[in-house]
Amino acid sequence: MRLARTVAFHTLGCKLNFSETSTLARSLEEGGYARVKAEERPDVFVLNTCSVTENADKECRQWVRRFQRINPEGFIAVVGCYAQLKPQEIAAIPGVNLVLGANEKFDLAAHIDRRLSSDEAGHRAPGVPTGRQGEAIFSPIKDLKHFVPSYNSNDRTRTFLKVQDGCDYFCSFCTIPLARGRSRSGTIAETVAIARGIAESSVKEIVLTGVNTGDFGREHGEDFLGLIQALDHVEGIERFRISSIEPNLCSNEVIDFVAESHRFAPHFHMPLQSGSDAILQRMRRRYDTALYAERVQRIKHRMPHACIGVDVITGTPGENDAEFLRTHEFLRSIPVDYLHVFTYSERANTTAVRMEDSVPMEARRERTKQLRILSSKLQRAFHERHLGSMRNVIFESEDVEGRMCGYTDNYLRVTMAYDAALVNRVVPVRLVRINGDGHIAGAVEGTSARTTAGRQLASAN
């Protein structure tokens, strides 16, 4: 009987990719593989790629070379968004053995077993270069219709649960529909069943994630509001968080439900991309700044303590100085709390790459810098508004030089002296001051919370 093969994973990109990596890892573990860290010289490396960053090709090559240095005889498989967009190019990278498209990646274990068995039958060590190009197995993205639910399982505090995949919006700058296909999801009943299973693992927070999360359920005659209403009844989960939702899908009903819920966190991340209506039209976004501002104002009216994050892209074609200033002014005019700022980069097969009025890269980067400065100011002001207040925090298990960290329901990162009794517990914490790292130093007042947490820990053990 052969020893179990070992496998290591590395993930690039978004929370969705991390949830899928965990699902792929579980499938290999069920197939007899032992998961290890990349530094432990595994037999198989799996790289889950992203197509959003402008350095997708560079990052992919860098990790392949890193894997080869760790184990020159290791078998290297590449999956993910970039693998669907550029399968043949990735397969031609020296050292890559297997590339799987979006429709094939969830059969990863079977594909790796087939290749390794073939290599062993040919009496050569797996992964040893033979001079031939790696194998690329992929199908047209239009053929991808099946939804595969995923969630990560390597964190006992928080789990990212994929509830939706793909996108039908085809924004002019975005490759995601080309990499992940049309919008699809499971049913409410299927998703609730997975959430209940996660609750049995003692996870306290579930983050709902997807490509276009708010588009959940359309093909089943269901909707996102119905999903969150059903999830609100799942026992054992202390907190649900919506990772990102389009403003046109963040309806008044969704906002009002979160405001009344005891489990859904008062935290909304709504992509804006531009504060110029002219640029939004060129991007083919499905809202304007008036609707966006209306959504933000309703959230803050119903939940003044809520945290609102914003995605913004700088330097898309046609964004001259005046249009950028409109974005800057718009973001200052609405009560949002932090920004995720991305610098536009050209993507093959998108509409935007064919547009005129390209913005010089130097100008793009300068605009990104200005918005990141604005984000720091917005985030600092949000932190300061909450100093002196009490918020519930779920603390993580990591001990960093005697400190522990956790998040409030409204996404404030809190740090305090490490106390094992508080790990993975909902703890009321006084928000005392902002420390040098930009996090909030917290304090548990009195002994009641710590004693209660200690009793819970003792009973759990």
N, C-alpha and C positions, 0 to 999 in steps of 0.2 A: 504493500500500500504506500502510495507516494505521500510525502509530506504536503500539507496545505500550502498552496501558493500564497504569497503575500502581495498586497496591492496598496498603493498610496494614491490619494487624490489631491489635486490642487484646483481651486476654483477662482476664476476671474469674473468680475462684474457684480451683478445685482443680487438681492436677496432671493429672487426667483431661482437663480443659478445655484445658490447654496442649498435651497430646499431640494432641488433636483439631484444635486450631488449626493445628499444623504440617502435619497431613494435609490440611486444607482449603487451606492456603497452597500446598502442593505441587500440588494439583489445579488451582489457578488459574495457577500458573507453567507447568504443562504445557499449559494452554490459552492461553498467550501473554501472560499478565500479568507485569509486573515488580514484585516485592515491594520496598517502600520503607518508611521510617519514617513515622509519622503526620505528623510536622512537615514532611515534604517535599511537602506539598500533593498527595496522590494523587488519582486520578480516583475511586477506590472505597475506602470504609472498611468494614471488617467488624468488628462487635463480638460477641464470644462471651461470653454472659452466664451468670450463676450465680443460683440460687434460694435458696441456703442463708442468705445474710446477710439481715438484716431491712431493709437499705437497697437491695434489688435494684432497685426502681423508681427510686429517687433516683439510684443509680449509673448506671443505663441512661440516664436523661435528661441527666445531667451530661456523659456522654461524647458523646452525640448533639450537644449544644450545643457541645462542644469541637471536634468534627469540623466543624461548620458554621462555626465561627470560622476554622478553618484553611483550609477551602475551601468557600465558600458554594454552589458548583456541584457539589460532590462527591456521589456516589451512596452512600447509607448502607444497609447490610444488617445485620440483627440475627439472630443464631442463639443456640443454647444452651438451657440448662434453663429460664430465665425466658421465653425466646421460645416454648417449648412450653406453658408454663403460662398465659401472658398474651399471646397473639399479637395479638389485636385491640386491646388497650390499647396495646401497643408500636407497632403500625401507625398508631395515631392520634397518636403523638408528632410534632410538627412537624419535618420534615426527614428522617424515616425513610421510605425508599423500598420496602424489602422486609424481610419477616420470614419466616423458615423454621423449621418445627417439627423435632422430633428425627428424623423419618423422611425429611425433605426436605433437611436441611442438607448432606449429602454430595453432593448435586447442585447445590451452590452455584454453580459455574462456569456451568452451563447456565442456571440461573435468572437470574443476573446478565446473561449475554449476551443472553438473550431480552428482558429489560427495557431494556437499553441500546440494543439494535437497534431496539426499538419506539420509544424516545424519539428516536433519530436519524431514523427514518423519519417521525416526526411533526415533524421540523425544530425540535426544541428541545434545549437542552443537557441532558445527563444530570444528574439531581439537582436541577434548577431546580424549585421548588415550583409545582404547578399548581392548588393549592387542593383537590385530592382526597386522600383518605387513602392512606397507603402500602398496599402489597399484602401480605397475610398468607396464606401457603400452609402448611397443616398438616393432619395427619390424627389420628384418635383414637389415643391412646398404646397402646391394646390391639392395634392393628394393627402395631405395631413389633416385628418378630421377627428381623430380620436383624442380624448382628453385623458391624461395620466395625472392623477393627484400626487402631490409630493409634499414632504415636510422633513425638516431637519430634526435629528434626534440626538445630537451630541451636546446639548445644553439643557440642563434640568430646569433652568429658570424660564427660558423663552424659546418658542418654536415658531418658525416661519412656515405657514401653511399655504400652499399654492391652491387657490380656489378658482383660478381662471387662467387661460393661456391664449396667446395669439391676439391679433387686433385687426379690425375692419376699417380703421380710420385712414390709413395711407397718407399720413402727413408728409409734406414735401421733402423733409429733411431726414426721414426715419427709415431704417432698414428692417425694423422689427417684424413687420408683416411678411417680409421676404425670408426672414430667418425662422419665424415661429408660426407662420400661417394665419388662418382666419380665427376669429374669436370663438372660443368654445369653453365649456366648463362641465363639471358634474352637476348632479341635482342637489337640492337642499338636503334631502334625506341622506345622500351619500356623504356630503360634506360634514353634516352633523355627526354622523357615525364615526368619521375619522377624528373629529374634535373630541368626542367622548373617549376614544381610544388614547388620544394624547393625554387627556386628563388623568387617565389611570397611571401614567408614568410620572406623576407628581409635578409636571410642568405647570407653572402658574400663569404664564402669559402666552397667548397665541397672537401672532401678527399675520393678518390676512394679506396675502400678496398675489400678484398677477401682473400681466402686461397691461391690461385695461380692466382693473378689478371691478369697477362699477358696472361693467357690461355683463356681469355674472348672470347665467341662467336664461338668457334670451331664447336659446334654441329649445329650451324645455318649457317655455311659457311661464318661467319664474323670473324673479328679479333680485337685485342686491339687497333691497330693503327687506324682502322676505327672508333672505339668508341671515342677515344680522338679527332679525327678530327671533329666528329659530335658535341661533347660536347663543343668544342671551339667556337661554334656559339650560345650557349645558352646565351641569354641576361639576365642581372641582377646578374650573378655570376661574381665576380671580379677575383676569383682565384680558379683553380683546382689544387689539389696536389695528386700525386700518392703515396699511402702509402708504398707499397713494390712491387718489381717486380723481378722475377728470372733473372739472368744475361743472360741466353740463350734466354729469351723472350724479354729482353730489347734491341731490334734490333737497328741497325744504323738508320733506318727510324724513330723509336720512339724517339730516342735521337735528331735527326735532327729536328723533328717536335716540340718537346718541346723547342728547342733552338730558333725557329722562332715564337713560339706562344706568344701572349700577355696575355693569361689567365693561361697557365700551368706553375706551379712554377718550378724554376730550382733547384729541390730537388729530389734526387733519393735515395731510400733505397733498396740496393741489398744484399740479403743473400749470404754470402760466405761460412760460417760454418767451413772451414779449409783452410789454405794456403799450405797444403800438397796434392799433386795430388794423392798420395797413399791412404790417408785418404778419399779424395773425392770419389775415386773409391769404397772404402769399404762402404761409405755412400750411394752409388748409385746416386750421384748427376749427373746432365746432362751437365756439363761443366768442364773445368780444369782451373788452375790458369792463363794460357796464355789468354784464352778468357775473364776471369774476368778482368785482367789487361788492355786488349784491350778496353773493354767497359768503364772502369774508365777513361782511357786516352782520349777516344773520347768525353766523357762528359765534361772533363775539357778543352779540346781543343775548343769545341764549346761554352762552358759556363764556363769561368775561375772562375766566382763567384759562381758556383753551389755548393750545399752542397751534399755530398755523405755519407750516413750511411751504416753500415755493420753489419750483424748478424754473430756471431761466436759462436761455441760450443767448449768447452774445455773438454778433458778427455774421448772422445769416445774410444771404444775398439781399441787397436792397436796404440794409440797415445803415443808413447814413447817420451823421452826428445828431441830426434833429430827431430821428426815430429812436436812437439810443437814449437821448435825454428824456423822451416821453416815457420810456420804460423806467428810467431812474426816478422820474417825478411821480409816476404812478405807484411805484413800490413804496415811496415815502408817504403817499397819500392814504394808504390803506393799512389797517392794523395787523400786519403780518409779523412773524417773529424770527424767522431765519430763512436763508436762501441757499439752495444748491445751484451753483453757477457752473454752466458748461460752455466751453468755447466751441463754436461751430466748426466742424471739419467735414470736408466733402466725402460723400459716400456714393460709391458706384451704384448705378441703377435707381437712383432717387431723382425726383423732379428737380430738387434744389440744385443739384450739381450741374444742371443744364441752364440755370438762370444766369442772366447777366448781372452786372452790378456787384461783383464779388468784392468782399471787404478785405483789405490787406491784413495779413496775419498779425502784424504788429498792432493794428488798431483793435482787432478782436481781443488780443491778450490784454491790452490796456483797459478795455471795457470790462473784461472779466475781473481784472484787479479792482476796478472801481466798485463793482457790485459786491465783491467779496468783502471789501472794506465796509460797505453799507450793511452787509449781513452781520458782521461782527458787532456793529453798533446796535442793530435791531435785537440781536441775541442778548447782548449785555443789558439792554433796557428791559427785556423780558425777565431776565434773571433778577434784576434789581427790584422789579415790581413784586416779586414773590418773597423777598427776604423778610424774615420775621413770621411768615405763615407756616402752618402745619400742612404737610402733604404726605400721602401714603407712598411708600417706596418699597419696591421689590428688590432686595439686594442679591447680587451675584456671588458665586462661591470663590472667585479668584482673590487671592491674598497678594496684594502688591505693596511690598515693603510695609506691612502692617496696616494697610488701608483696604477698605472694601468699597465697591461702587454699586449703584443701582439707579433706576429711573423712577421718577414720579409718574402718576397717570398722565400728566400733561408734559411729559418728555423733558423734564429737567434732570440732568445728570448730577447725582448727589454722592458725595464721598464722606466717609467717617472711619473711625478706628475699627479694625477688623474684629468681628464678634461672630463666631461660628453659629451661635444660637439664632442669629438674625438672617442667615442665608436662606434664600428662597421663601421668605416670609413677607407678608404685607405688614409693614411697620410704619406707624405714624412718626414723622420726623420733623423737627423744627429746622427750617432753612435759615442758617445763621449768617453766612457771609460767602462771598465769591473768592475762591482761592487763586493762586497764581496760574493754575492750569485752565482757568475759566469755568471750572465746575463749582458747584455749591457745596460748601461744608455744612454737614447736617449734624444734629444732635438728637438722641432719643431722650426725652425728658422723663425723669423719674425712673422707677424700676418696673412699672407694670407691663410695658410693652416687651421689655427684655425677658421678664419672668414668664409672661404668656408664651413668647416665642420658644423659650427654653422648655416649657412643658410640652408644647406641640412637638418639638424635636424629639424629646424623650419618648413620647407616646408613639411617634412614627417609627422609632428605632426598636 
